[in-house]
């Protein structure tokens, strides 16, 4: 990746609503040149989208947990991610190496809702679970070092 593209990506990671004009001022490029570069970065899949960052507590989801899951039957087809894709409390699903097959990041309103979610996950996917409740989050969603 060219250095100018790297600068543009870093600027957009910090502020996805930054205008092409402001990106141009920050990189020394014309507005049209920045627009072309951003469009190419999007077409290549380097920039996959733009999103609003929502405060989970402000929308009534103050509790975060990581749930490790593994199938009751290790010889069963690995379709856990597909089975759980429609569960709205799951913010992220990571396939991992180790004792478990997946680690899920979930957000819920209360410990009771977490308990209900665990029962639903076990039923939907035929898995055992191991849960870690998050006490605080000093930082998250850090952009990759580009």
Secondary structure, DSSP 8 states (H G I E B T S, - for coil): --HHHHHHHHHHHH-TT--HHHHHHHHT--HHHHHHHHHHHHHTTSS--------TGGGT--EEEEEEEEESSTTS-S-HHHHHTT-TTEEEEEE-SSSSSEEEEEEESSHHHHHHHHHHHHHHHTEEEEEEE-S--S--------
